[in-house]
Amino acid sequence: MSETAPSTQLVRRVNASAMLKVMRGAGVLTGTELMAVTGLSRATVISICDELVRLGWLQELENQRGAGDYVKGRPARRFVFDDRAASVLGIDIGANKITAIVADMAGTPLSQVTMPFRAYNVPADERADVLDRIAAQALEDAGVPADSVLAVSVGVAAPVSRDGEVLTAQEFWRSFDVRAIVSERHGWHVLLENDANLATLAERWRGAAQGIDNLVVMLAGDRLGSGVLESGRLLHGQLGGFGELGYLDKLDGVGDTHGIAHYAALWGREALDGGSKTALREHCGGDANALTAEMVFAAAAAGDAAAVGILERMAHRMARVIGSLSTMVNPELVVIAGAVAESAQALLPAIERELPDFTHTPPRVMVSALGEGIVSIGAVRHALDYVEDNALDVYPASLARGAGKGL
């Protein structure tokens, strides 16, 4: 049976995506080298390379031979991926701030901008204006034009389906249609994804979980949320709820989804209000309401008994959380990420000691080194994945300057 045109085009798009994945960051490659890596025929490799050159993704380099470099026959054609052919934008919309990263097609950050953002009780138009300002600032700082952006990925603190739809129960995000707003104002292709899922992509791409296929990344700041990779696939569930931790409300010894930063500050204030003799009082200047999680971790590091007790209590709670999740999804590695990750290193010995009490399959536990930008980094990876998968349909502005139409 002969191939239909749609199936032929699908195979060609898959092959083009595979070629870009190989070439991004690989330097100069010949057609023969691409054949060896991809397993594709010479005719397919050269045909797709010619197409990707025409679309602006690749550059073909002139062949230069020295006196001692004689090779019989035609010189090998050499190609290199153009990292600066276009750009992507990764955005993290948090409760109190927005972070945006502009990156080139190799994933190298060109700029990162953070602005305060009052997510709730603010009209949608005002939120959209803030998004516009931060995107414009990030592009200006990166020195790239708006028409170079091929995809924008936005992380939100809500369940998001495989199709990029926010769970209907999330009233705030339904009233703030990020995809429609950004797309209508700029003409960009906009992807939406859960923030913990993006953190998971970031950790596997640039963090401690490189090469790990069975992974949980847990955002653990003010609230707990998790993203799950199983056999290298990001899991969503029917409506995007995979990895949501609402069940913790019913878990003995946990009780809700508040995170490490929330409880460190809360329990620290309780210690102060209870009259404990503690250095926490000096850290917050005697104002319990000014106490932060960072102050509690700093006091514990200095040996303050009350603060050390809070961290022991926190480690016990987190061991229960990680143990329950590990019993369900059995990851190789759990990474604690987000704003508290650096401080959470102090919790690891106690968590690892207690984990076997709560699961028969205790994973390794690590903390992320990607900092507060982890969701934006994951958004960049998400946008790059989209562009690579659609390389023959989404391409740099060079085509608009006279290269003609793609497939």
C-alpha positions as CSV (number, residue, x, y, z in Angstrom):
1,M,0.0,0.0,0.0
2,S,1.4,3.4,-0.9
3,E,1.9,6.1,1.7
4,T,-0.7,8.9,1.8
5,A,0.5,12.5,1.6
6,P,-0.5,13.2,5.3
7,S,1.4,10.2,6.5
8,T,4.5,11.1,4.4
9,Q,4.4,14.7,5.8
10,L,4.0,13.3,9.4
11,V,7.1,11.1,9.0
12,R,9.0,14.1,7.5
13,R,8.1,16.3,10.5
14,V,9.2,13.5,12.9
15,N,12.5,13.2,11.1
16,A,13.0,16.9,11.0
17,S,12.4,17.1,14.8
18,A,14.9,14.3,15.4
19,M,17.5,16.1,13.3
20,L,17.1,19.3,15.2
21,K,17.4,17.5,18.5
22,V,20.7,15.9,17.4
23,M,22.1,19.1,15.9
24,R,21.2,21.6,18.7
25,G,24.5,22.0,20.6
26,A,26.4,19.4,18.6
27,G,28.5,21.9,16.6
28,V,29.3,21.1,12.9
29,L,28.1,17.8,11.6
30,T,28.3,16.2,8.1
31,G,25.6,14.4,6.4
32,T,27.4,11.1,7.0
33,E,27.6,11.9,10.8
34,L,23.9,12.7,10.8
35,M,23.1,9.4,9.1
36,A,25.0,7.5,11.8
37,V,23.3,9.3,14.7
38,T,19.7,9.3,13.4
39,G,19.7,6.1,11.4
40,L,18.1,7.9,8.4
41,S,19.1,7.4,4.8
42,R,21.5,9.8,3.1
43,A,18.7,11.0,0.8
44,T,16.4,11.8,3.8
45,V,19.2,13.5,5.7
46,I,20.2,15.7,2.9
47,S,16.6,16.5,1.9
48,I,15.7,17.6,5.4
49,C,18.9,19.5,5.9
50,D,18.2,21.4,2.7
51,E,14.7,22.2,4.0
52,L,16.0,23.3,7.4
53,V,18.6,25.5,5.8
54,R,15.9,27.1,3.7
55,L,13.8,27.6,6.8
56,G,16.6,29.2,8.7
57,W,17.3,26.5,11.3
58,L,20.6,25.3,9.9
59,Q,23.5,27.0,8.1
60,E,25.6,25.1,5.5
61,L,29.3,25.8,5.9
62,E,31.7,26.1,3.0
63,N,34.1,23.3,2.7
64,Q,37.7,24.2,3.0
65,R,40.5,21.8,2.3
66,G,44.2,22.3,3.1
67,A,47.0,20.9,0.9
68,G,47.1,17.7,2.9
69,D,43.3,17.2,3.1
70,Y,42.7,15.7,-0.4
71,V,39.6,13.3,-0.3
72,K,38.5,11.6,-3.5
73,G,35.0,12.6,-4.7
74,R,32.8,15.5,-3.7
75,P,33.6,17.2,-0.3
76,A,31.2,16.3,2.5
77,R,28.5,18.9,3.1
78,R,28.7,20.4,6.6
79,F,25.8,21.8,8.6
80,V,25.5,23.7,11.9
81,F,22.4,24.6,14.0
82,D,21.8,28.3,14.2
83,D,21.3,29.0,17.9
84,R,20.3,32.6,17.3
85,A,17.8,31.8,14.5
86,A,14.9,32.6,16.8
87,S,14.0,32.7,20.5
88,V,11.5,31.4,23.0
89,L,10.0,33.0,26.1
90,G,9.4,31.1,29.4
91,I,7.1,32.8,32.0
92,D,6.3,31.8,35.6
93,I,3.2,33.5,37.0
94,G,3.4,33.3,40.8
95,A,1.1,34.6,43.5
96,N,3.4,37.6,44.1
97,K,5.6,38.0,41.1
98,I,6.2,37.1,37.5
99,T,9.5,35.8,36.1
100,A,10.3,35.7,32.4
101,I,13.3,34.3,30.6
102,V,14.2,34.8,27.0
103,A,16.3,32.1,25.5
104,D,17.9,31.3,22.2
105,M,17.2,28.0,20.3
106,A,20.0,26.2,22.2
107,G,18.2,27.1,25.4
108,T,20.8,29.6,26.5
109,P,19.2,32.3,28.6
110,L,19.5,35.8,27.0
111,S,17.7,37.6,29.8
112,Q,15.8,37.1,33.0
113,V,13.4,39.6,34.5
114,T,11.2,39.4,37.6
115,M,8.5,41.9,38.5
116,P,6.1,42.1,41.5
117,F,2.6,40.8,40.6
118,R,-0.6,40.8,42.6
119,A,-2.2,37.8,41.1
120,Y,-5.5,37.9,42.9
121,N,-8.1,40.6,43.3
122,V,-6.7,42.5,40.3
123,P,-8.7,43.1,37.1
124,A,-7.7,40.9,34.2
125,D,-6.6,43.8,32.0
126,E,-4.2,45.0,34.7
127,R,-2.7,41.5,35.0
128,A,-2.4,41.5,31.2
129,D,-0.6,44.8,31.2
130,V,1.9,43.5,33.7
131,L,2.6,40.5,31.5
132,D,3.1,42.9,28.6
133,R,5.6,45.0,30.5
134,I,7.7,42.0,31.7
135,A,7.7,40.4,28.2
136,A,8.8,43.7,26.6
137,Q,11.5,44.2,29.3
138,A,12.9,40.7,28.9
139,L,13.0,41.0,25.1
140,E,14.7,44.4,25.3
141,D,17.3,43.1,27.8
142,A,17.9,40.1,25.5
143,G,18.4,42.4,22.5
144,V,16.0,40.4,20.3
145,P,12.9,41.5,18.4
146,A,9.4,40.4,19.3
147,D,9.0,38.7,16.0
148,S,11.8,36.3,16.8
149,V,9.7,34.6,19.5
150,L,8.4,31.3,18.1
151,A,6.7,30.0,21.3
152,V,5.8,31.2,24.8
153,S,5.3,28.8,27.6
154,V,3.5,30.0,30.8
155,G,3.5,28.2,34.1
156,V,0.5,28.6,36.4
157,A,-0.3,27.2,39.9
158,A,-3.3,25.1,38.7
159,P,-3.9,21.7,37.1
160,V,-3.5,22.0,33.3
161,S,-4.6,19.3,30.8
162,R,-2.5,17.9,28.0
163,D,-4.3,20.3,25.7
164,G,-3.3,23.3,27.8
165,E,-6.7,23.8,29.4
166,V,-6.9,24.9,33.1
167,L,-9.1,22.7,35.3
168,T,-12.6,24.4,35.2
169,A,-12.7,24.5,39.0
170,Q,-9.9,27.0,39.0
171,E,-12.0,30.2,38.8
172,F,-9.1,32.6,38.9
173,W,-7.3,31.1,35.9
174,R,-10.6,30.8,34.0
175,S,-11.1,34.6,34.4
176,F,-7.5,35.2,33.4
177,D,-7.1,33.6,30.0
178,V,-3.4,33.9,29.7
179,R,-3.1,32.1,26.4
180,A,-5.8,34.2,24.7
181,I,-4.5,37.5,26.1
182,V,-0.8,36.9,25.1
183,S,-1.7,35.4,21.7
184,E,-4.1,38.3,20.8
185,R,-1.8,41.0,21.9
186,H,1.4,39.7,20.3
187,G,0.5,36.9,17.8
188,W,2.7,34.5,19.6
189,H,1.9,30.8,20.0
190,V,1.2,30.3,23.7
191,L,1.5,27.1,25.7
192,L,0.1,26.7,29.2
193,E,1.4,24.2,31.8
194,N,1.3,23.5,35.5
195,D,4.2,25.1,37.4
196,A,5.3,21.9,39.1
197,N,5.3,20.1,35.8
198,L,7.5,22.8,34.3
199,A,9.8,22.5,37.3
200,T,10.1,18.8,36.6
201,L,11.1,19.5,33.0
202,A,13.7,22.0,34.2
203,E,15.2,19.6,36.8
204,R,15.6,16.8,34.2
205,W,17.0,19.2,31.6
206,R,19.4,21.4,33.7
207,G,19.3,20.1,37.3
208,A,20.0,17.2,39.6
209,A,17.8,14.8,37.7
210,Q,19.5,14.7,34.3
211,G,19.2,11.2,32.9
212,I,16.5,10.2,35.5
213,D,13.3,8.8,33.9
214,N,11.3,8.2,37.0
215,L,11.2,11.4,38.9
216,V,9.1,13.6,41.2
217,V,9.9,17.3,41.6
218,M,8.1,19.0,44.5
219,L,7.6,22.7,44.7
220,A,7.7,23.2,48.5
221,G,7.6,26.9,49.3
222,D,4.3,28.3,50.5
223,R,2.4,25.4,49.1
224,L,3.2,21.8,48.0
225,G,2.8,20.7,44.4
226,S,4.5,18.0,42.4
227,G,5.3,17.1,38.8
228,V,5.8,13.4,37.9
229,L,7.9,11.8,35.2
230,E,7.3,8.1,34.5
231,S,9.6,6.4,32.0
232,G,10.5,9.8,30.8
233,R,6.9,11.0,30.2
234,L,5.4,13.9,32.0
235,L,2.1,12.6,33.5
236,H,-1.1,14.7,33.4
237,G,-4.0,12.4,34.1
238,Q,-7.5,12.9,32.6
239,L,-7.8,16.6,33.5
240,G,-4.3,17.6,34.4
241,G,-4.6,16.6,38.1
242,F,-1.8,14.1,38.2
243,G,0.7,15.2,40.9
244,E,-1.9,17.4,42.6
245,L,-1.6,16.9,46.4
246,G,-5.0,17.8,47.7
247,Y,-5.2,14.4,49.3
248,L,-2.7,15.6,51.9
249,D,-5.7,17.3,53.7
250,K,-6.6,13.8,54.8
251,L,-3.1,12.5,55.5
252,D,-2.4,12.0,59.2
253,G,0.5,14.1,60.4
254,V,0.3,16.4,57.3
255,G,-3.2,17.9,57.1
256,D,-3.0,20.3,54.2
257,T,-0.9,21.4,51.3
258,H,1.0,24.3,52.9
259,G,4.7,24.1,52.3
260,I,8.0,24.4,54.1
261,A,8.2,28.2,54.0
262,H,4.7,28.5,55.4
263,Y,5.2,26.2,58.3
264,A,8.7,27.2,59.2
265,A,7.5,30.8,59.7
266,L,4.3,29.7,61.4
267,W,5.9,27.3,63.9
268,G,8.6,29.9,64.5
269,R,6.0,32.5,65.4
270,E,4.3,29.9,67.7
271,A,7.6,29.4,69.5
272,L,8.0,33.2,70.0
273,D,4.4,33.6,71.2
274,G,4.9,30.6,73.6
275,G,7.7,32.4,75.3
276,S,10.5,30.0,74.2
277,K,14.0,31.2,74.8
278,T,15.2,31.4,71.3
279,A,17.5,33.4,69.0
280,L,14.5,33.8,66.6
281,R,13.5,36.9,68.6
282,E,16.7,38.6,67.6
283,H,16.4,37.5,64.0
284,C,13.0,39.2,63.6
285,G,13.7,42.2,65.8
286,G,11.1,41.1,68.4
287,D,8.3,41.3,65.8
288,A,6.9,37.8,65.4
289,N,5.0,38.8,62.3
290,A,8.3,39.7,60.6
291,L,9.7,36.2,61.1
292,T,10.5,34.4,57.8
293,A,11.4,30.8,57.0
294,E,15.0,31.9,56.1
295,M,15.4,33.3,59.7
296,V,14.3,29.9,61.1
297,F,16.8,28.0,59.0
298,A,19.6,30.5,59.8
299,A,18.9,30.1,63.5
300,A,18.9,26.3,63.3
301,A,22.2,26.4,61.5
302,A,23.6,28.4,64.4
303,G,22.3,25.7,66.8
304,D,19.2,27.4,68.3
305,A,17.3,24.7,70.0
306,A,13.8,26.0,69.1
307,A,14.7,26.4,65.5
308,V,16.4,22.9,65.4
309,G,13.1,21.5,66.8
310,I,11.1,23.2,64.1
311,L,13.3,21.6,61.4
312,E,13.0,18.2,62.9
313,R,9.2,18.6,63.0
314,M,9.4,19.8,59.3
315,A,11.5,16.8,58.2
316,H,9.0,14.4,59.8
317,R,6.1,16.1,58.0
318,M,8.0,16.1,54.6
319,A,9.0,12.4,55.1
320,R,5.2,11.6,55.4
321,V,4.5,13.6,52.3
322,I,7.3,12.1,50.2
323,G,6.6,8.6,51.5
324,S,2.9,8.8,50.5
325,L,3.7,10.0,47.1
326,S,6.5,7.5,46.6
327,T,4.1,4.7,47.5
328,M,1.9,5.7,44.7
329,V,4.3,6.5,41.9
330,N,7.6,4.8,43.0
331,P,10.1,7.4,41.7
332,E,13.8,6.9,41.6
333,L,14.4,10.4,42.8
334,V,12.4,13.2,44.5
335,V,13.8,16.7,44.2
336,I,12.6,19.5,46.6
337,A,12.5,22.7,44.6
338,G,11.5,26.3,44.7
339,A,12.3,29.2,46.9
340,V,13.1,27.1,49.9
341,A,15.3,24.5,48.1
342,E,18.7,25.8,49.3
343,S,17.6,25.9,52.9
344,A,15.9,22.5,52.6
345,Q,19.3,20.8,52.4
346,A,19.3,20.8,56.2
347,L,16.2,18.6,56.2
348,L,17.5,15.8,54.0
349,P,19.3,13.6,56.7
350,A,16.2,13.4,58.8
351,I,13.9,12.9,55.8
352,E,16.0,10.1,54.5
353,R,16.2,8.5,57.9
354,E,12.4,8.5,58.4
355,L,11.3,7.7,54.8
356,P,11.4,3.9,55.3
357,D,8.8,4.3,58.0
358,F,6.3,5.7,55.4
359,T,7.1,3.7,52.2
360,H,8.5,0.4,51.2
361,T,10.1,2.0,48.2
362,P,12.0,5.0,49.5
363,P,13.5,7.1,46.8
364,R,16.7,9.2,46.8
365,V,15.9,12.8,47.9
366,M,17.8,15.8,46.7
367,V,17.3,19.6,46.7
368,S,17.3,21.6,43.5
369,A,20.1,24.1,42.6
370,L,18.0,25.9,40.0
371,G,16.6,28.4,42.5
372,E,13.4,30.5,42.2
373,G,13.7,30.6,38.4
374,I,13.1,26.8,38.0
375,V,9.6,27.2,36.6
376,S,10.7,29.7,34.0
377,I,13.6,27.4,33.0
378,G,11.1,24.6,32.6
379,A,8.9,26.9,30.5
380,V,11.8,27.5,28.2
381,R,12.3,23.7,27.8
382,H,8.6,23.3,27.2
383,A,8.6,26.0,24.5
384,L,11.7,24.5,22.8
385,D,10.1,21.1,22.8
386,Y,7.1,22.6,20.9
387,V,9.3,24.3,18.4
388,E,11.4,21.2,17.8
389,D,8.3,19.1,17.3
390,N,6.9,21.6,14.8
391,A,10.1,22.7,13.1
392,L,8.7,22.6,9.6
393,D,5.6,24.6,10.6
394,V,7.1,27.1,13.1
395,Y,10.3,28.7,11.8
396,P,12.5,31.8,12.1
397,A,11.8,35.2,10.6
398,S,14.4,34.5,8.0
399,L,11.8,32.7,5.9
400,A,9.6,35.8,5.8
401,R,12.5,37.6,4.1
402,G,12.1,35.6,0.9
403,A,12.8,32.0,1.6
404,G,9.3,31.0,0.5
405,K,6.8,28.6,2.0
406,G,7.5,25.4,3.9
407,L,5.7,22.1,3.6
